[in-house]
Structures are given as structure tokens and as C-alpha cells.
Amino acid sequence: MTESPHRRDGTTGGWRDASLFAAVGGVVYAVVVLAWMRSNGLYFAGGDPVTTALGVGYAGGGLWLVAAVPLYLLARLSLCTPAIVTAGLFGNTVYMWAYGTHLHPLSSYLTVWPLLFALAVLAGGLEAVLRVGTDRFGGVGGLRRLL
């Protein structure tokens, strides 16, 4: 069964709406998380301005990716597990910060974001395989756009 590319109001949805949603969500997430971490004493200190800029770019770009990709997968393919995994991992970081169960949870979150990103994308891949499989064999599930 194919879906119409037109919405009820006559406009078309698609990758542009999903991309804008994801990009804005990623920027908001990165700014809020970096501001929260900055207010808790985390700062970037390199030996020179280039190193500091690379560190800020790595952390800010990573936070943007960690939020933007799961939001895009949610909006474009209705995959919810990447967003849930991302929220859970960030919630775990907040918990470790609040209760002191990790020496440096904030800086660790900024450093190991590629692993966190990989976990979220892997969860989305597993969800996609499951949903496509149930759609093909049972007629239930499938991937559909939300925006």
C-alpha cells in the first residue's frame, strides 16, 4: 500500500519537514545541554584557540548529531527507539551527576557521544528490521512518515 505524498491540507510532507524538525531539535538539544553543563562548571580549555575550537566543535556537533538523527528517524520513518535510547542515556547521565555515582559524567557524555550515538542508531536499526518483518509477514507494522 502506498501513501499519498500530499497531506490533508494540500501541502507535501517529506524529507524537508523531517530534516528541519531534526536540525532545529538537534540545535536546541545541543545548546541546552552545553548550557547546563557549562553552568555546572564544565569548560573547554585547550592549549591554544584551535584546540579549544576543535573541542567545542566535537562536543557541540556530537550533541547535535545525538539528537538530530533520532529525531529525523522518528519524523521520517516513525522509529521511536533511537529517541527513547537517547533520552534514556541522557537521563542516566543526569542521574549520575545528581547522585555522584560517576566522577565525571558530564565530560564523559561529551567525550563518548559516538558510542551513545551508535547505540541509538543500532536500536533504530533493530526496530526497523522488526517492523518491516512484521509488515511483510503479518501485515502489521511498517515504516511510515510522521511529518
Contacts in CASP RR format, 6 or more apart in sequence:
PFRMAT RR
TARGET T0000
AUTHOR 0000-0000-0000
METHOD contacts of the structure
MODEL  1
MTESPHRRDGTTGGWRDASLFAAVGGVVYAVVVLAWMRSNGLYFAGGDPV
TTALGVGYAGGGLWLVAAVPLYLLARLSLCTPAIVTAGLFGNTVYMWAYG
THLHPLSSYLTVWPLLFALAVLAGGLEAVLRVGTDRFGGVGGLRRLL
3 144 0 8 1.000
3 145 0 8 1.000
5 12 0 8 1.000
5 13 0 8 1.000
5 14 0 8 1.000
6 12 0 8 1.000
7 13 0 8 1.000
13 145 0 8 1.000
13 147 0 8 1.000
14 76 0 8 1.000
14 145 0 8 1.000
14 147 0 8 1.000
15 76 0 8 1.000
17 75 0 8 1.000
17 147 0 8 1.000
18 72 0 8 1.000
18 75 0 8 1.000
18 76 0 8 1.000
18 145 0 8 1.000
18 146 0 8 1.000
18 147 0 8 1.000
19 72 0 8 1.000
21 71 0 8 1.000
21 72 0 8 1.000
21 75 0 8 1.000
21 147 0 8 1.000
22 68 0 8 1.000
22 69 0 8 1.000
22 71 0 8 1.000
22 72 0 8 1.000
22 75 0 8 1.000
23 68 0 8 1.000
25 67 0 8 1.000
25 68 0 8 1.000
25 71 0 8 1.000
26 63 0 8 1.000
26 64 0 8 1.000
26 67 0 8 1.000
26 68 0 8 1.000
26 71 0 8 1.000
27 64 0 8 1.000
28 67 0 8 1.000
29 63 0 8 1.000
29 64 0 8 1.000
29 66 0 8 1.000
29 67 0 8 1.000
29 68 0 8 1.000
30 60 0 8 1.000
30 61 0 8 1.000
30 62 0 8 1.000
30 63 0 8 1.000
30 64 0 8 1.000
30 67 0 8 1.000
33 63 0 8 1.000
33 90 0 8 1.000
33 109 0 8 1.000
34 59 0 8 1.000
34 60 0 8 1.000
34 63 0 8 1.000
37 106 0 8 1.000
37 109 0 8 1.000
37 110 0 8 1.000
40 97 0 8 1.000
40 106 0 8 1.000
42 106 0 8 1.000
42 107 0 8 1.000
42 110 0 8 1.000
44 52 0 8 1.000
44 55 0 8 1.000
44 56 0 8 1.000
44 59 0 8 1.000
45 52 0 8 1.000
46 52 0 8 1.000
46 55 0 8 1.000
58 110 0 8 1.000
59 110 0 8 1.000
59 113 0 8 1.000
60 110 0 8 1.000
62 113 0 8 1.000
62 114 0 8 1.000
62 117 0 8 1.000
63 110 0 8 1.000
63 113 0 8 1.000
65 113 0 8 1.000
65 117 0 8 1.000
66 86 0 8 1.000
66 113 0 8 1.000
66 116 0 8 1.000
66 117 0 8 1.000
66 120 0 8 1.000
67 86 0 8 1.000
69 82 0 8 1.000
69 117 0 8 1.000
69 120 0 8 1.000
69 121 0 8 1.000
70 79 0 8 1.000
70 82 0 8 1.000
70 83 0 8 1.000
70 85 0 8 1.000
70 86 0 8 1.000
70 120 0 8 1.000
71 83 0 8 1.000
73 79 0 8 1.000
73 82 0 8 1.000
73 83 0 8 1.000
73 124 0 8 1.000
74 80 0 8 1.000
74 82 0 8 1.000
74 83 0 8 1.000
74 146 0 8 1.000
75 145 0 8 1.000
75 146 0 8 1.000
75 147 0 8 1.000
76 145 0 8 1.000
76 146 0 8 1.000
76 147 0 8 1.000
77 128 0 8 1.000
77 143 0 8 1.000
77 144 0 8 1.000
77 145 0 8 1.000
78 143 0 8 1.000
78 144 0 8 1.000
78 145 0 8 1.000
78 146 0 8 1.000
79 124 0 8 1.000
79 125 0 8 1.000
79 127 0 8 1.000
79 128 0 8 1.000
79 131 0 8 1.000
79 143 0 8 1.000
80 127 0 8 1.000
81 120 0 8 1.000
81 123 0 8 1.000
81 124 0 8 1.000
81 126 0 8 1.000
81 127 0 8 1.000
82 120 0 8 1.000
82 121 0 8 1.000
82 123 0 8 1.000
82 124 0 8 1.000
82 127 0 8 1.000
83 120 0 8 1.000
84 123 0 8 1.000
85 119 0 8 1.000
85 120 0 8 1.000
85 123 0 8 1.000
85 124 0 8 1.000
86 116 0 8 1.000
86 120 0 8 1.000
89 116 0 8 1.000
89 119 0 8 1.000
89 120 0 8 1.000
90 109 0 8 1.000
93 105 0 8 1.000
93 106 0 8 1.000
93 108 0 8 1.000
93 109 0 8 1.000
95 101 0 8 1.000
96 102 0 8 1.000
96 105 0 8 1.000
97 105 0 8 1.000
97 106 0 8 1.000
102 108 0 8 1.000
109 116 0 8 1.000
128 143 0 8 1.000
131 141 0 8 1.000
131 142 0 8 1.000
131 143 0 8 1.000
132 142 0 8 1.000
132 143 0 8 1.000
133 142 0 8 1.000
134 140 0 8 1.000
134 141 0 8 1.000
134 142 0 8 1.000
135 141 0 8 1.000
135 142 0 8 1.000
135 143 0 8 1.000
END
